[in-house]
Amino acid sequence: MGVTLDERRKEPLLQRDRARTASLLATNPGDVSRDAPFTLATPAAAWGALYVVEGSTLGGQHILRTLQTSEPVRRHGLTADAGLAYFTGYGNRTAAMWRQFLSALGDADASSPGERDAIIHAAQATFALFEHVLTQ
């Protein structure tokens, strides 16, 4: 079982959230730099990065439940479709998509210690990139 990347794209969700919430921000965050030195040169690196992105989708479900009960979110009319789309992920398919991803990752050829290290390194680099972008 493979992973279909097109159905897992997160950028459209982030763009939709940004468009909805831009007027709520005290300052304009500007465009996120795409010049960050980050490459996925090997399949192992891609698996590591995707692990983080897919994991954030799973964790987003928990964040969404917390956000939906907060007063500022209710006051500004943010919903799963408008402003909180990233945290919605795949909606009621999120757990199934996570299991499918884990199955595909388990089927990936990462039997050597070098491949496993490359997956872990890429996952760590992806976490660092997320932190960099979110703290700009």
Contacts in CASP RR format, 6 or more apart in sequence:
PFRMAT RR
TARGET T0000
AUTHOR 0000-0000-0000
METHOD contacts of the structure
MODEL  1
MGVTLDERRKEPLLQRDRARTASLLATNPGDVSRDAPFTLATPAAAWGAL
YVVEGSTLGGQHILRTLQTSEPVRRHGLTADAGLAYFTGYGNRTAAMWRQ
FLSALGDADASSPGERDAIIHAAQATFALFEHVLTQ
1 100 0 8 1.000
1 103 0 8 1.000
1 104 0 8 1.000
1 107 0 8 1.000
2 100 0 8 1.000
2 104 0 8 1.000
2 107 0 8 1.000
3 50 0 8 1.000
3 100 0 8 1.000
3 101 0 8 1.000
3 104 0 8 1.000
8 50 0 8 1.000
8 53 0 8 1.000
8 54 0 8 1.000
8 57 0 8 1.000
8 97 0 8 1.000
8 101 0 8 1.000
10 53 0 8 1.000
10 56 0 8 1.000
10 57 0 8 1.000
10 86 0 8 1.000
10 89 0 8 1.000
13 85 0 8 1.000
13 86 0 8 1.000
13 88 0 8 1.000
13 89 0 8 1.000
14 85 0 8 1.000
14 86 0 8 1.000
16 82 0 8 1.000
16 83 0 8 1.000
16 85 0 8 1.000
17 83 0 8 1.000
17 84 0 8 1.000
17 85 0 8 1.000
17 86 0 8 1.000
20 78 0 8 1.000
20 82 0 8 1.000
20 83 0 8 1.000
21 76 0 8 1.000
21 78 0 8 1.000
21 83 0 8 1.000
22 28 0 8 1.000
24 76 0 8 1.000
29 136 0 8 1.000
32 133 0 8 1.000
32 136 0 8 1.000
33 133 0 8 1.000
33 136 0 8 1.000
36 129 0 8 1.000
36 132 0 8 1.000
36 133 0 8 1.000
38 125 0 8 1.000
38 126 0 8 1.000
38 129 0 8 1.000
39 45 0 8 1.000
40 46 0 8 1.000
40 49 0 8 1.000
40 122 0 8 1.000
42 118 0 8 1.000
43 108 0 8 1.000
43 109 0 8 1.000
44 108 0 8 1.000
44 110 0 8 1.000
44 114 0 8 1.000
44 115 0 8 1.000
44 116 0 8 1.000
44 118 0 8 1.000
44 119 0 8 1.000
44 122 0 8 1.000
45 118 0 8 1.000
45 119 0 8 1.000
45 121 0 8 1.000
45 122 0 8 1.000
46 122 0 8 1.000
47 105 0 8 1.000
47 108 0 8 1.000
47 110 0 8 1.000
47 119 0 8 1.000
47 122 0 8 1.000
48 118 0 8 1.000
48 119 0 8 1.000
48 120 0 8 1.000
48 122 0 8 1.000
48 123 0 8 1.000
48 126 0 8 1.000
49 122 0 8 1.000
49 123 0 8 1.000
49 125 0 8 1.000
49 126 0 8 1.000
50 101 0 8 1.000
50 105 0 8 1.000
51 101 0 8 1.000
51 105 0 8 1.000
51 119 0 8 1.000
51 123 0 8 1.000
51 126 0 8 1.000
52 123 0 8 1.000
52 126 0 8 1.000
52 127 0 8 1.000
52 130 0 8 1.000
53 126 0 8 1.000
54 97 0 8 1.000
54 98 0 8 1.000
54 101 0 8 1.000
55 98 0 8 1.000
56 130 0 8 1.000
57 89 0 8 1.000
57 90 0 8 1.000
57 94 0 8 1.000
57 97 0 8 1.000
57 98 0 8 1.000
58 94 0 8 1.000
58 95 0 8 1.000
58 98 0 8 1.000
60 86 0 8 1.000
60 87 0 8 1.000
60 88 0 8 1.000
60 89 0 8 1.000
61 87 0 8 1.000
61 88 0 8 1.000
61 89 0 8 1.000
61 91 0 8 1.000
61 94 0 8 1.000
63 87 0 8 1.000
64 80 0 8 1.000
64 84 0 8 1.000
64 87 0 8 1.000
64 88 0 8 1.000
67 73 0 8 1.000
67 78 0 8 1.000
67 84 0 8 1.000
67 87 0 8 1.000
68 74 0 8 1.000
68 79 0 8 1.000
68 80 0 8 1.000
68 84 0 8 1.000
73 84 0 8 1.000
78 84 0 8 1.000
80 87 0 8 1.000
80 88 0 8 1.000
80 91 0 8 1.000
81 88 0 8 1.000
90 96 0 8 1.000
90 97 0 8 1.000
109 115 0 8 1.000
110 116 0 8 1.000
110 119 0 8 1.000
END
